[in-house]
Amino acid sequence: MSNRRRFLANAGAVVLGTAAVSRSAMAALPDAVARTGADTQPPSAPPAGQHYTPVVTLNGWTAPFRMTDGIKEFHLVAEPVVREFAPGMTARLWGYNGQSPGPTIEAVEGDRVRIFVTNRLPEHTSVHWHGLLLPSGMDGVAGLTQPHIPAGRTFVYEFELTRPGTFMYHPHSDEMVQLAMGMMGLFVVHPRNPRHHPADRDYALLLASYDIEPGSHTPRVSTMLDFNLWSWNSRVFPGIDHLVARIGERVRMGNLSMTNHPMHLHGHVFEVTCTDGGWVPKSARWPEVTVDIGVGQMRAIEFDAVAGDWAFHCHKSHHTMNAMGHGIANLVGVDQKDIARRIQKLIPDYMAMGSRGMAEMGEMQMPLPDNTLPMMTGTGPFGALEMGGMFSVLKVRDEQRPGDYTDPGWYRHPPGSLAREWDGELPAPARAAGATPETATVDVRKPGAHDHH
């Protein structure tokens, strides 16, 4: 098969072009390690090459590599996977190495990487290295810069990592289907100088949206706007693990959904320190509590962690709900008692809901269709959290040891620092000078044909 390989001269170096790998050569490939669980794996210290502080991929893991003649070799397998979005719901997706998203690829600025991609999908594919600067023939746009990778074949990409940052990989072949089915992953390039942009902890999140009807398992790939599951790393609350910290947290986020996400962190002021275009100079940063991430963008935020339990979520309210329907009538203020009695004669377990808002759904355990999740769910130390989707908790503790990622439990609030019910007398309400509490009468006339101006 060597006659099918194309060798390109690039700045005096020899670059292996994208090419099919023969069956006999497969035995020489690095192992294609796969995982199917959804628990967060601890940071993976580099076994070789330059040291760096590894990232923690929430509910995910980092791909192993091997060194061959100074080149870091990885092996991705594009294949159908089963992903648990949260306990009680799984989805049949497409991903890499047993999961969606695929394993995070980590390397260092200046490294040369060789990435083998084996296609076990029922159709052709490719891999685009989103945001990385590399030779055109390695960009992964099938039909433009390379042939499609046929089902059952393996291609190889090789390039040098010329700049640090947080990037993504995803198909550039039948994108509408393959992205909607969950094919994506993070690609983190650490700075060559580890003293640049240091962080004590480094979390990696990839945002994505899905439309999976209750009772089904496969996303509807033609949906453009009306998604019902909003995920981090293909997990939704309460299935998203907590982030734990002691101090100096940096969070990396990417967005491969079809809308923007204003990510809001409670209790902290952070700076956007990196975009997919590179690191932001300190003189150009400004304080924020919410960062809006557009489609296809990456953002890294950095802050000094403060003790407590802090919500971290998308600030679009529908993006913090699960299995959200879009044809729900607004019944606030509607008296449903009579119709509820009639329906209960036919359906004894029927409950009328929504007259006082939807908060009651957070605590009620209603029967659900197969393979779906409550719209509002989760329990905290003080009751129902009434959340879903893109929501988790940053747990910061003074006693959390460096390198310890275990859940410390709920925060113990110091005396006098917890909101409580007031049982004393209420002060008289303040009113503007001359105002009286009596009811005022206002005459309103609807404009009509008899109006004269």
N, C-alpha and C positions, 0 to 999 in steps of 0.2 A: 504493500500500500504506500510505500515511500514515494512512488511517482505521483501520488495524488496530493502530496503535501506541497505547499507553496512557501518558499522562504523569501522574506522581504528584508532588504537592508534598511535599517532605520538608525540614522545618526551613527553609523559605523558598527552598530550591533546587529546581530542576526535575530530576527523575530519569527517565531513559528506562527504561521497564519492559521486561521480557522480551517480545520480539515477533519474528515472522517477518520476514526481510529479503527483499525482492523480488529477482528476477534482475537487474533493471536497476540495483539498488543494489549488487550484488555487485562491480561494477567499482570502486566507491569504497572497498572494504574494504582493510585493510592486507594485505600479502602473507602468505600462509600458508606460511612457510618450513618445510621438512621435511628431516630427516636420517635416514639408515638405518644409518650406521656406529655401532660401539659403543666408539669411542675417546673418552677424556675430552677435552672441549674446554676450552681455557684460560678463565679468568674473563673475562666480557664487561663491560668498563667501560661505564657508561651514556652513550649518545651525546647525551642531553639531560636536562634536569631536574637535581635535586639530586644531588651526588656521593655515592657510598657504596662500600664495599669489597665487590665482587661475590663470590658464592659460586662454588665449583667443584663441579658435580654429577658425582660419580664415574661414569664411563662414560656421561655424558650432556652436556647443554648447556642454555643459557639462551635463552628465546624472545626474539627481537627485538621492539621496539615502535616505533611512530611517534607523534609528538606532533601532535595536532589540537586547536587552540583550547585549549591547556593541559591536554588529557586524554591520558593514555597509552593507546594502542590496541594490543591484541594480537589475534591470530587463531589459534584452536585448531581443528583438523580431527580429528574422531573417525573413525577408519578402521581396517580390518584392517591389521596390520603383520607383518613377519617380524623376529624378534629373535634374535640369536645369544646364547645363554646363556654359552657358552664355546666356544673353537675345537673343532669336531667336533659341535656340537649347535645346532640352530636350532628355534624354536617359532613356530607361527602364532598370534599373539595379536591382541587389539584394543588400540589405543592412540591416541596423538595425534601428528599431524605426523610420521608415519613411524616412531615409536618407542614402546616401552613401557619405563619410564614416559614420559609426555609431557615436553616441555621445561619446565624450571623457569621460573616467572614471578617476576620480581624487580621491586620498586617500593619506594617510600619512604612512611613514615607521613605521612598528609595528602594523598597523591596521589589523584587521581580516575582510575579506570581504566575503560576500555570494552573488553570482551572479546567478540569475535564467535566463535560456535561453529557450525561447519558439520558436519553429520552425514552421513558417508559409510558408515555401518554398514548392515547389512541390516535393522535394526530401529530403533525410536525410542530416544532417549536424553535425558539432561539433564546438567547439571554442578552439583554442590554444592560450595561453597567452604568446606571443612571448617575450622572454628575462627574464621573471619572474622566480624566483627560488621557486619551490613548490613541493609537493608530486607527484610522478609519476602518480598516478591515477587522478590527476587534470590537467595533461598536455594537454589534449584535442586531442590526436592523435587517431582518431576513428579506431577501429579494433585492435589497439595496447594497449592503456591504458584505453579505455572505449568503450562501444557500441556506434554505430551511434545514433544520436538523430533523431528518426523517425519524419516524417511530422505530425504535429498536437500534438506533445508531448512537455513537458517541462522537462529539466534537471537542476540540481543545482550544482554549483561548490563552494567550500569553502576553503580558505587558508589564511595564514598570509603573509603579505607583509614584507619581511625580508631585503630589501635593496631599497634605493631610486633610481630614474632614470626615463627615458622616454622609454616606451615600446609600444607594439602594441597588438591587438587581431585580429585574423582572423581564418577562418575555416581550419581544417586539415582533410577535408572530401571532395572528388571530388574537389580538390584544383584548378585544371586547369580551371574549369568552374566557381567556386564560387569566386575565386580571380579576374578573368578577368571580372566578372559581378559586381565587386565593393564592395565585402564583406570585410571590414577592419575597424579598429578604433584605436584610441590612448589610451594608459593607462599610466597615469602620477602618479608616486609615489613621493610625496614631502618629503624632509628630515624631520626627527623628530625634529631636532633643526632648527627653522626657520632662525637662524642667519647664517647657512651654505648655501653657494651659493645663497645669496639673489639677487633678480632682481626687478627693478621697474615695468617692464612689461615683460610678458612672452607669446610669441605667439607659437602656435602649428600647424605644417604643416605635412601632409602625402602625399607623392608623389606616383602617379600611372599613368599608361598608358592604353589607350583604342584604339580599332580599330572599329570605327563606320562609315560605308559608308554614304556619303551624301544621304539624303532622307530616311535613315533608322533610327531606334531608339535603336536597340539592339546590343551590342558589339559582334564582332566575337571572340569567345573564343579560337580558335585554332591558332591565330596569335602569332608568336614568336618574330619577329623583326620589321615588317613593320607597326608599330602603326601610327595613324594619329592625336591623341589627347593626349597631355601630361599635366597632371593636378596636382594641389595642392588641396587636399580635394575635389576631383571630381569637380573642377571648372577650367576654362581656361580663360586667358586674352581675352577680357576685363571684364570678369565676376568675377575675383578674387578681393576681397576687398583690399584696401590699408592698409598697416601697418602704424600706427601713433605712435609717441613717443615723449618723452621729453629728457630722458637720461637713460642709464643703461639697454638697451634692451637685452633680451635673446631670441633667436629663437630656437625652437625645430623642428627637421625634421626627418621624417621616410621615408623609400623607399620600397614600395611593387610593383614597376614596374619590368620589366625584363631587365633593363640595369642600369648602374650607371649614376649619375647626378652630375656634378661639379657645385655646387651652388655658385654663385658669387654675392657679395654685393659691390656696388659702394660707394666710399667716406669714407670708414671705414677700419680699421684694426681690426680683431676680433681674438678671441682664441676659439678653440674647447675645451669646458669645461667638456663635458660629452659624453660618448658613451653608447651603450646598455650594455657594460661591467661595467659601473660605472663612477663615477666622476674622472676626470683627476687631479692629484695633481698639484698645481701651478708650482712646479719646473719642471714639464714635459710638460707644454704647450708652444706653440710657435705662433708667429703672422702669420696670413693668410688673404687673401682677397677672396680665393676660397676654398671650401671644397668639396671633391669628396665623394659622398655617394653611397656605393655599395648596391646591392640588399639585402634586409632584414636587413639593418643596420639603426641605429639611431645615430643622431648627435645633440648636443646642442652647439650653438655658442653664445658667449657673447661679448658685446662691449658697449662702451659709445657713445651714439648717437650724431651726429653732424648735426647742422641745415641745411636744404635743402630738395630737392626732389631727392631721390636716387633710381636708378634701382636695383632690386633684382631679379635674374633670373638664370635658368640653362644656362651654357655656351656652350651647344651643340646647334648650330644654328637651327637645325630642331626642337628642343624642345621648341622653342619660336615661333612656327607657328601652325595654326589650320588647320584641314582637309587637311593635307599635302599629296599630291599624290607622288608616287615614280616612275612614268613613264613619267615625264615631260621632254621634250626635251630642251636642252640649245640652245636658239635662239639668244643669244647675238651676235650682229654684222651681223645678217641675215636681208636682205632687204625684208620685207613682203608686200610692198605696192601693188604689182601686184596681188598677191594671195588674199590679203584682198579685193581688188576691185571685184574680181571674186566671192568671198564668199558672199559679201554684196548683190550681185544680188539675192542670194537665202535666205540669212539671213540678213535683213537690219540693225539689231542692232549689227552685228558682229564687234568686235574690235581686231585687231592684237596687241599682247602684247609680251614683252620679248626681243625685239631687242636691247633695251638700258638697260636691267636689269629688275628687278621685282619691283622697287620702286614705279612705277606708280600704282600698285595694292593697295597701302596703302591708297590712296585718292579716288580712283574710286569706285563708288557704283554700282557694276554690279549685275544683277539678279542672284540669287543663287538657287540651288535645294532646295526642302523643307528640313527643319530640318538640316541645316548645318551652318557653320560659315565661314567668309572670312579667307583666309590663313594669311593675314596681316591686322591688324585692330587697332583701338584705336586712340584717339585724345588727345593730350596734349596742353599746353598753346601756343606752337609754331608750331602746325600742326600735321600731321599724325605721330603716334608712330611706325607704321609698325611692330607690334608685335602680339603675340598670345601665347597660351600654358602656360608654366611655367614662367610667368612674372608678376611682380607687382611693386609697388612703396612704398618705405619707406619714409614717410613724417615726418620730424623732425622739431619741432618748439620750440623756446625758450619760447613762451607764452603758449604752450600747458599745461593745468593744469594736475596735477597728477590724474590718474584715468579717464581722459577724452579720449574717443576713437572716438570722432566724427571727420569727415574729415575736416581738416582746409583749404581746397582749395589748389590752386597752390602756390608755394613759390614765395615770392617777393624778387628778388635778390638785394642785396645792390649795390649802384652805383659803377661802375668800376669792378664788379665781373661777368659780363655776356659776353660770347663770342659774337662778332659782326662782321659784314662785314667791311673789310678794304677798305677805299676809297682814301687812300693816294698813294704816289709813292712807287713802290716796289724797294728794293735794288737790285743791280746787283748780280746774283748768284755767289757764291764762287766756284772757280775751282782749281783743283790741279795745282801745279807749272808746267808751260810748256804746259798745256792743251789748245787746241784751240776749238772754237765752230764749226769748219768746220765738214762736214760729212765725216766720215771715211769709206773706202772701205775694206771689208773683203772677201777674197776668201775662199770658202768652197768646199771641194771635198768629195764626198761620197765614202767610202771604197768599193772596188769591186775586181773583179778577177784580174785586171791589177795592183793592188797595189803590190809594192815590198818592202821588209823590209831588 
